[in-house]
């Protein structure tokens, strides 16, 4: 035992519990920062329009990567601070060329099973210590023609910081991770789950705390 710890002088690092409520509360705090940032809201709108209306990207938009079903855009060069953490923003969408879209409700007005199952997989990964992105939340985008009912994407952390860091994907069982190499360390982030297995009612809180954008 060190002398510092013996006298109770050793710095204590606050350990944040890995709970759904902790993960959800991060989204609530960061959501308010996003909604009050006019340029970031414009960038989110632009990313949806690029992917689903085939419009041109503005100068702030960067395509980070894509897979068979998803595509991810960096939507701001600005860092957002939450407590002792700074994070950049990314928008995760279903690829427009697949002609499949996430909506809050399905045609029979039930909650979208696939959307909330995917959301739930990130929340569970956080609780299980699989190193999800720092936060995750939902954004709904509408236009006056094709997408009057709205389509939904995920707002999350850009762990590559606009491709500043080298990264590559890695699969482990039914989970997919993004390995990110920085100057100081290598980190592995949960980014997807093959065949999400349903969702708990807790994730429906996100539906009532969604960012809404009209084109």
N, C-alpha and C positions, 0 to 999 in steps of 0.2 A: 504493500500500500504506500502511495506517495505521501509526502508531508502535506501537500495541498488537500488531498482527499481526507487525510486524517483530521484536519481542522475545518473541514467543510468548505474549503475555499476553491475547490476545483470547479471549473465551469461545467454547468449542467446543460446538455443539449435537450431541448424539448422534443419528445418523441410523439409525433402526431399519430393517433390511432388509425389503422387502415380499415375504415368503415365506409359504408355507402354514404352516410350523412356527411362525412368529411369530403368525399369526392364530389358530392352534389353541391356542397356549400362553396367549393372552389368555383364551380360554374356560375353560381348566383353572383358572386363577387365580380368575376371577370366579365360576365354578361353586361353588367351596368357600365363597365369601362368601354366595352365595344359599342354599346348603343349610344354613348355620348361622344363617340369619335366619328365625325361625319365622313372623313376620308376612308376610314376602314369600312364603314357601311357601304360606301360607293364601290369599294374594291370587291366586297362580297357580292354585291349586285352584278358587277362586271363579270365575276367568275361564273356565276350561274348563266349569264347571257352568253358567255363564250362557249360553255359546255352544251347548253341546250338550245341556243338560238344561233350558234355558229358566228357570233360577233367577234370583233377583234379585241384582243386583250389590251388593257392599258399598261403603262410602263411599270406599274408596281406589282403586277401579277407575275408570278413565276410558277411554272409547272414543276412540281417536285418529283412526281413519279406516278406510275399507274400499274394496275394489274388487270386480270381478266374482267373484273367487275367494277373496280373503283379507280378514281383518279384523285390526286391530291394537289392543291394549289397553295402556295404561300401567298397570303393576302396583305401583308404589310411588312415593311422593314423596321417598324417600331416595336420595341419591347414593352410588354405590359407587366407591371409589378403587382404581385399579390403576396403580401407579407414579406418573407425574405426571398421570394423567388421571382425571377424575371423570365418571361416566356414570350416567344413569338407565335403568331397565329397561322393556322392552316385550315383550309376548308376541304373536307373529304366528301366527294359526291359519287353517286353511281354514274358510270360512264354514259354519256349521251348517245353514243353510237350503238349501245345495246338496246335502246328504246324501252328500258325498264326504269321506273322512277319510284322513289320513296314518297309516299304521301302519309299524312297523319291517319287518314281513314281509307279503308279499302272501298270498293264499289258497293259492298253491302253494309257500309257504315260501321264496320267493326274497326277497332284499332289495328294498325298495320303490324301484323305479327313479325314479319321479317325485320322491319325497322327497329322495333323495340327489343327484339331478340339480339340484334347486333349491338344496340346500345347496352343491353344487359351484360353482354359478354365482356365489354370494357370495364363496367362497374365491378363485375366479379373478378376480373383479372387484377384490378386495383386492390380489392380486399384480400386476395390470395397472395399479394406481394409479387405479381408477375411484371411489375414496372410498366403500368399503362402510362400514356402521356399524362402530363400534370393535370389536365382537365379535359372534359368533354361535354358538349352541349349540342342543342339542335337549333337550326335556323330554317325558316320556311320562306320560300320565294314565290311570288306570283307575278304573272303578266296578264295583259288584257285579252289574250287570244288563246294560245295553246295550253297555257298553264294557269287558267283561271282558278282551278281548285288548289293550286299550290303544290310545289315539290319541296322535299326536305333534304337537307344535308347536315353533316356533322362539323361543328367548329371544335378544333382541338389544337394541341401544341405542335408547332413546327420544330421537331427535335433536331433537325439538320441545320436550323438557323439559316434558311434560304440557301441551302446547299454549301454552306461554309464548311461543313464536316462531311467526310467520306462516309457512305452508308451502303449497306446491302441487306437484302432480306434473307431470313433463315427460318426453316420450318422445324418444329419440334412437336411430333405427334399431330394433334388437331389444331395446334396454335402456330401462328406466324409472327415472327419478330423482325424488327429492324435493328441491325447492329450498327451503331454510330461510333466512329472513331474521332476523338478530339485530340488536342495536343496533350492533354493531361491523362486521359483515360479512355477506355472503351466501354460503351454502355449498350444494353440490349433492352428494347422497348416492345411491349406487346402491341401488335397492330391489327390482328385479325384472328378469327376463329372459323375453321371450316364447319359449316352446318351448325350455327348457334342453336342451342337447345331450349328455346322458349325464354320467358322473362318473368320476373317477379313484379308484383304490383307497385313496388317502390319506384321503378323507373318511369311510371306514368306521371310522376312529379315533373319530369322534364317537359312533358306536353303542356303543362300550365305555365312553364317558364321558358318559352321559346322566343327567339328573336324573329321578328317578322319584317320582311322587306318586300315592297312592291316595286316592280320594274318601272 
